[in-house]
Amino acid sequence: MAHRLLCASKTRDVLMGYKDTDRAIAHLEKLREDIRDEMKRRIEQRDKYSIQLTIAVGAIFSFALSGKVDKLIIVAAPMVSLYFTVLILYSYKVHRVLSDYLRNKLENELATLHNIPLEMEWENFYNVQKQNNKEVPSGIRRKFYPIMFVLVTFISLVYLWSNYCFDSPYKTGTHVFLVIITIIYVVSAIWIFEDFRGN
């Protein structure tokens, strides 16, 4: 009788172990699905920001060069570029946190539970390929946005200084404004590159 109870207890423990494993797998798979979905939404979000950035900066330059409005409007171009660049780089930061969690936590647990090599999981496979210097995409566009912000800022400031300092009569108010704006944009560019390099 005691032997039967012991066997029944062991069988129940094994079945509970299977059920616990299945529940763990189901939970982790749901987490992975949610994270992958969030990462895809982040990519779509950055694409939308990129389009909006291009349209907004293009419109500002078009108005400034059309002669229909004051050329000083071009001072808004770096401001718009800065706004979208910060949004895009923040999205990349969140994306990286999600990717790290997926690669270092979830995929490790799932590979163990499924009893498969870790390299079979996508994020780990991608990371191994990148570390082995294989030709895989590595976030080139992330480097593109800070560079574009600097270019937009440089072109805008050169345009403004050339129009309001060299081709126009001396106006103290305008010059002071340009000096302040130049300092703000240069500091912003340094901050973006430092933040980008640190992440």
N, C-alpha and C positions, 0 to 999 in steps of 0.2 A: 504493500500500500504506500509506504513511504517512498519507495523507488518510483512508483507511478506519479506521485505528487511532485517529486524532484524533476522527472522527465517533462511533466506538464509545465512546471515552472520555467525550465530551460527553453522549452518550445515557445512559451509566451514571451520570454525575454528576447529570443531571436526575432520573433514576429514584431515586437515593439521596436527592436533595433532597426528592422527594415522600414517600419512605418516612420520612425524618427528620421532615417536617412532620406526617405522619400519627401517628407515634409521639409527637411533642410534644403534638398535640391530644388523643390518647388519654390521655396522662399527665395533662394539665391538666384534662380532663373528669373523670377519676377523682378528682383532688384536689378539684374543685368538688363532686362528688357526696358525697365524704366530709365536706367542710366544711358543706354544706347539711344533711346528716344530723345532724352534731354540733349545728348551730344549732337544728334541730327538737327534738333531745333536750334541749337547754338550756331551750327553751320549755316542754316537758312537765315538766321537772324543777322549774321555777319554779312552774308550776301546782300541782304536788303539794306543794311547800313552802308555798304560799299556803293550800291547804286544811288542811294540818297545823297551820299557824299559827293559823288561824281556830278550828279545833276545840280546840286546846290552850288558847288564851287564853280562849275561851268557857267551857271546862270549869273553869278556875281561877276565873273570876268567878262562875260558878254555885255552886261549892263555897263560896266566900267569903261569898256572899250567902245561902246556905241556912241558915246558923247551925249546921250540923252539925260544922264544923271551926273552928279558930282563924282569925279574920279576917286574921291576919298572913300566911296562905298567899297572899294577893293580891300579896305582894312578888315572887312567882315570875313573875307575868304579864309585867312588863317584861323579865325575864331570858329568858323563852321568846321573846318578841317580838324581843329583840336578837339571839338566836341565829339565828332564821330570817331576820331582815332582813339579817344579815351574809352568810348563805349565798346569799340571793337576789341581793344586790348584787354578790357575787363572781361569780355566774353571769352577770349582766349584763356584767361586765367582760370575762370570757372571750368572751362573745357579741360584744362590740364588737371585740375583737381579730380574731376570725374574720371578722366583717363587713368590717373595714378591709382585711384581707388579700385577701378575695374581691373587693372592689370595686376596690382600687388595684393589685393585682398580677395575680391570675388573670384577671379579666374583661378587663383591658387586653390581656393576651397572647392570649386567646382571640378577642377582637374583631379583633385584627390578623391572626391566623392564618386566621380565617374570612372576613376582609375585609368586616366589617359595622360599622355605626356603634356606638360604645361605648354610646350611650344605649339600644341594644336589649338590653343585658345588664341583668338585673333590679336588682341592687344600685345600679348607676349610674343607672338610670331612676328608682328610688325616691329616691335622693339628689338628683337634679336637680329632681324634683317638690317635695321638701321645701324646697330652696333657693329655689324659685320661689313659696314660700308657698301651694302647693296644699294642699287639704284631704286630707292623708294621715295615718294614725296615726303618732305619733312617740314611742312609749314612755311613755305617760301613767302606766301602772302602775308604772314604775320610780320615778316621783316619789311615788307613793302610799305605798310601803312605809316610807320614812323618816318621812313625816308620820304614818302610823299608829303607828309605834314611839313617837313623841313623844306622841301622844294617849293611847296605852295607859299610858305612863309617867306622864304628867300625872294621868290619872284615878286610877291606882293610888296615887300618892304623896299626892294630895289625900285619897283615901279613908283611907289609913293614918294620915296626920297628924291628920285630923279625928276618927278613932276612938281613937287612942292618945295624943293630946295634949290635946284639948279635952273629950272625953267620958270619959276614964279618969283614974284617980289618977296622979300623977306617978311614973314609973318610969325611973330613970336609965339602966339597961341598955337598955331598949326605945328610949328617945330617942336614945341614942348610936348604936344600931343603925340607926335611921331616918335619922339625919344621915349616916352612912357610906354607906348605900344610896342616899340622895338624891344625894350627891356623885358616886358611881359612875355612876348613871343619867344625870345631867346631863352629865357628861364624855363618856359614851358617845354621847349624843344629839348633842353638838357634834362629836365625831369622825366620826360617820356622815354628818352634813350636810357637813362639810368634805371628807370623802372623796368623797361623792356629787357635790359641786360641782366637784371637781377631775377628775372622770371623766365 
